[in-house]
Amino acid sequence: MPRAKRYAVISDIHANIEALEAVLDDAKAQGVDDVVCLGDVVGYNAAPAECIRRIRDLGCKVVKGNHDHYCSDPNVNLDDFQPNAASVIEWTRRNISEDDTRWLHDLPLTAVVSGFTLVHANLDTPGHFRYTFNDDDAAANFATQATKVCFHGHTHVPCIFLRDNATLRIAKLAPTDGILEKGKGLYFINVGSVGQPRDGIPKACYAIFTMEGLTKLSIQFRRVDYDIEAAVRRIELAGLPDRLITRLYTGQ
């Protein structure tokens, strides 16, 4: 019987180094074997260079998020962006190195790791960065999903979408820990956000995915306390919008 392998699946770090370090410490304490990252390493918070360096040092598989794209491509026009979002993107562009900018720019949009798939937002057109909020949104992803499990982020809200094999019906499930049943169907799993949760719980969120071969699979969602005050001080010192501070305190 193959040895079970445990992956920490992290997403939407958003330049929050305090949250990232807390999650990595928790993952290590839980005995994970490897880390995979679903993108948006940068954006919103004030430690983009530190978060890029930490992820690069891990040498883990990473896919590109929309903020990674915006912050690494000077040709992205910000005129239609909400002013607060545009100001953070411009600030981030000025506060990461050319080498880190190239690294973000060159990240792939999707990846397959040991039989499961990674994408930041939507799998059918990953470069469009569509949101998946409901069953109808999830249907297009399932139409192109080639592995039993695909992990995504982008909404900052953890949940599980399940497409039943027999009926092709799609159900949105709460982020509940447990076994992913072999014959049940396909799973499209949102692991929430490390650096800016938006489900009303202001703790860093990630998931641990356990594989025993390709047949015995399970998921565990983790909530981790971190030093919010330190992250807030960075935002204040950087002169970034106050709205970003409120989001950290409220998880909204």
N, C-alpha and C positions, 0 to 999 in steps of 0.2 A: 504494500500500500504506500503511495507517495506521501512524503512529509507535507503537512499543511504549511502553506506560505501565507504570511500576513502582510497586507499592504496598507499603509496610511494613504488615504486619498484626500488630498487637500485642494482647495480652490479659493479664488477671490481673496488673496492675501492683501491686496491693495495697500502695499507699502506700510503695513503695520508690523514692524519688527517685533514689538513686544508680544503681540498675539501669535506670530509665527514661531518664536522661540518657545512659548508656552506649549503650543501644539506639538512641536517636535520633541520637547521634553516628555510630554504625556505619551506620545507614540513610542518613544524609546522605553518608557516604563511599562508599556503594554506589550513589549516584545515584538514589535513589527520588524519585518525583514527588509522592507524597502518602502520608498515613498514615491508617489506619482502626483503630479501637479496639473490641474485643469485650467491654469492660466489666470490672467489678471494679477500678475505679480505686483504690478504698480497701479497708481491711480488713487485718488481720494485722500490718502494719508501721507505722512511726511518723511518716510524712510525708504524711498524707492531704491537707492543704491545699496543700502544695507540688505534689503530683502532679495534683490537680484543676486548679490554676492553670496548670501546664505543658500539660496536655491542652486546656484551654479556650483557651489562647493559640494553640495550633496551628490551632484552628478546624476540626478534622477530624470526620468522622462517627464517632459513638460510640453504642453500644447499652448497655442497662442490664444489669449483673450482679447476682447475688443479694446481694452485700455492699453494692453501691450502693443496693439496695432496703432492706436491713436498716438501714443507717446513715442513711438519709434519711426513714424512716417511723417516727415514735415509737410508732405503734400496733402495730408488730410486737412480739409478746410473746416475750421471750427466756427464759422459764421452762424450756422444753424444750431449750435450747441447751446444748452442752458449756460448762462454766464459763469456760474460757480464751477460747473464741470470744465468749461473751457479754460478757466484760470488755473485749475489744478493740472490739466494736461500741459499747458504752457510752462508752468512751474516745474513739472517733472522733466520735461524735455531739457530744461536748463540745468537740472541737478543730477543727471546721470551722464556717465562717460560715453564717448563715441563707441567704445568696445561693447559696453552694455546695451547701447542703442542697437548696434548690429545684432547682438545676441537676441534681443526681443524681436527684432524685425525678421530674423531667420527661423523663428520657432515654427514648427508645423501646425496646421490647423486641427489635425486628428492624428491619433496614434493607436496602435494595437499592442498591448503588453500581455504576454502570457495568456492569450485567449480572451481578453476583455478590451473594450474600446474606451478611448478618452476623447472628449471634445469639450470645448468651453461652453458652447451654447446649443445650436441645433446641428444635427448630424447630416441632414439632407443638403443644406447649403451652408456649410460651416463658416464661410467668409462673410455671411450676411449678419451673423450674430443675432438671430431672432430669439425672443424669449419663449420659453415653454412654461405656461401657467396652467393649462388645462388639457383635457383629453384630446381635443381637436388639435391643439398645438403639437402634442406628442405623436399624433398619427403619422405625420410626415417623417419623423425621426425613425419610427419603427419600420417604415417602408424601405429604409436604406440600411438598417442595422444588421450586420452580418455575424455578430457574436451574441451570446445569451445575455450578457450584461454590458451596458454602456453607461459610463459616468459622465455627468455634466455639472455645470454650475450656473453662473450668469445672473440668476434671479436672487441669489443670496438666501434662498429659502429651501431648506432640505425637504425632500419628499421622494416617493417612489412611484413611478408609472409602470404598470404591468399590462402587457398585451397577452391575453389568454390564447394559447395555441389552438384550442378547439373552436372558439367562436370568433376570434380576432377582436373581441371587445377589449377596450382599454379602460383601466381603472386607475384613478389617482389615489394613492395610499399614504397614510401618515408615515413619517420616518421612524418606523419601528424596527428594533433589532430582531434578527432571526435568520432562519434558513431560507435561501432562495431555492424553491423547489425545482428539481431537475426537469420534470415534465410540464411544469405550469405554463411557461411561456417565455417572453422576452422582458427584460427589466431595463428601464431607463431611469437612472438614479441620480438625483441631485443631492450633493453632499453638503450644501450650505456654504457659508463663508467663514474663512479664518479671520479676516481683518475688518469686516463691516457687516455683521449679521443684520438681517432685516425681518426677522420673524418675531420680534418682541423680546428676544432673549439675548442680552448683551454679552454673552460669552462666546469665545471663539468656537467654531463648529467645524468638525471634519468627520470622516468615517474610516473605520477599519474593515477592510474586505479580506476575508479568509478563504483560501482556495485549497482544496485537497484534490489534486488533479483538476479535471474540468467538470466534475460531476457534483462534488460536495462543496457548496458555496454558501457563505453566510456574510451578513453585514451587521456592523455595530456603529451606531452614531454616538459621537463623543462631544461633550460640552466642557470647555476648559476656561477656568478663570485666568485672567492676565492683568497686567498693570495698565489699566485704562488711563490712569492719571498721567503716566509717563508718555503714552501715545498722544494724549491731549496736549501736553506741554510741547511736544514736537510740532503739532499743528499750529499752536499759538506762536511759537518762535518763527515758524516759516511764514506766518501771516496768511495762512489759508482760511477759507470761509468758515464762520462759526457753525454753519449748518452741519459740517463734518463732525464737529465735536458733539453736537446734540445726537447725531446718529449713533455714535459709540456708546453714549450713556443709555440710550433708550433701546438700542437694537432695532431701529426702524429706519 
